[in-house]
């Protein structure tokens, strides 16, 4: 069964406890938290205080996605705030291997994210060191965008790389995931679905999570 990670970028920030309760009482596996700095991406979202609050409010895995420059400066802070998985962007890391080792040394699982234009082969030499690869299926920075169809080809290519390397690596898809395209995404080889508007703008978020989980 796929791992479902509702994205709090689409949550109700006037009532985060309500959405924390929703996640706790649903079949969702993780909570996805997008941290944006206004430099790496053209938007600012939220930071450590919100993650600390969500950690107190949920009993699910905290999947923290850093869309920020110099993530190594803050890795320890995010661990203290409650991150279980910390994902950094290939495009933001001059010394990616060092970043991955730092995350693991702090006791978190380590992920690496790729923007839509970045080919998966750039991870060839580091694939066995990471726990997860996050493929951005929209341009990072804003929620509510449409899924980029070429992502399907990237999933297929990445899945082949993982098998060839004999690696134990999850493939996470972030951006534009819907009930309509989720079956194709999962069939191609994805393991984790990040869903923001699809869950939180749904008439019945519990049912939507269940439907994604059952695909």
Secondary structure, DSSP 8 states (H G I E B T S, - for coil): --EEEEEGGGS-TT-HHHHHHHHHTSS--EEEEEEEBSSSSS-B---HHHHHHHHHH--SEEEEEEESS-GGGTHHHHHHHT-SEEEEEGGG-TTHHHHHHHHHHTT-EEEEEE-TTS-GGGGTTTGGG-SEEEEESS-TT-SS----TTHHHHHHHHHHHHHHHT---EEEEESS--TTTHHHHHHHT--EEEESHHHHTSTTHHHHHHHHHT-
